[in-house]
Structure formats: structure tokens, C-alpha cells
Amino acid sequence: MKRKSVLITVLLVMLAAGLFAWQQLSSRQYLIISDYETKTVYVKAPVKPGDRLFFGWVHSLEKIPWHEYYHITDKNTLMLETISFPAFGAGIPADRGKKVRVENGLIYMEEINQEFEQFDWINSHFATRDIKINDKLLTTGNNLPEHTRLILKITKGGF
């Protein structure tokens, strides 16, 4: 009888530990870059609310660098805070954000505060540059499939 009680106790402890681990993993946020059509995942990285996402690319018409600065929210969304670029041109907004400043040859439009559930783009090895989390390189356009429609989103549990 004592052996049975010990076995039941061990099984209950293992079950509790498993449930705790599952809860922790299922509530963790991940940044995922995947194929729009096939859902193939190319990048999966753990993130948390407040982490900063940098998305750098080259404007297709003006051929100038364009930088987007987001932060990750606790609602699994991306909050666009700032964009920067060296010059105005076709398709480049003149009135984004609450503040505009010029620094080191770049125009910064700040306090945009536009929320995105995800964003998608057609990847180009020429246009898509660096994608970073908290200033750490996550991937580049060259590491993602060429001329493929991709989705970048935040999920819980990585699904």
C-alpha cells in the first residue's frame, strides 16, 4: 500500500510539472516568419512584450534604405513606432507620426503608434535587408526565399 501511495505521489508531481511546463511554453510569445501560402516556417524566435523589432529594406522605386522600428505588445501585435529614410520621393509619406527629426542624414518620423496583427511582403534578396530583435540580427532577406510572399507575426505558443 505504501508503494502504491509513493507511485501515485510521483505520478501527480510529474503531471503537475508537465502541466506547468506546458502552460509556460503555450504562453510564450514567438516571432514567426512563414510562407503566406504553404505556411512553411522559416524563422521562429522567442520574444516578449516590449522587445524591439527592426525591419530594414530598400524602397523599390526610390532605391533608398527604409527602416521600420516596432515594439512587440502583450496582445501579440506589432506597434510601429518610427520610420526612417534619407529622402522623400514617390510613395513616401510626408505626414506620419507626431514628431519628425533629422539625424545623420536620415529623416525620422516618430510616435506613429500604428498597430499591426502581422505584416506580409514579397521577399527580395535586393530589397529586404536586416530583420533584428533588440538590435540582434535575426535574419536577412538573403536567408529567406526569393520572390516569395512572407508573413511576419507574433504568436503565443509558436503556432
Secondary structure, DSSP 4 states (H G I P E B T S, - for coil): -HHHHHHHHHHHHHHHHHHHHHHHHHH-EEEEEEETTT--EEEEEEE-TT-EEEEEEE-TTT--EEEEEEEE-TTS-EEEEEEEESS--TT--SS-SSEEEEETTEEEEE---EEESEEEEE--TTTEEEEEETTEEEEEGGGS-TT-EEEEEEEETT-
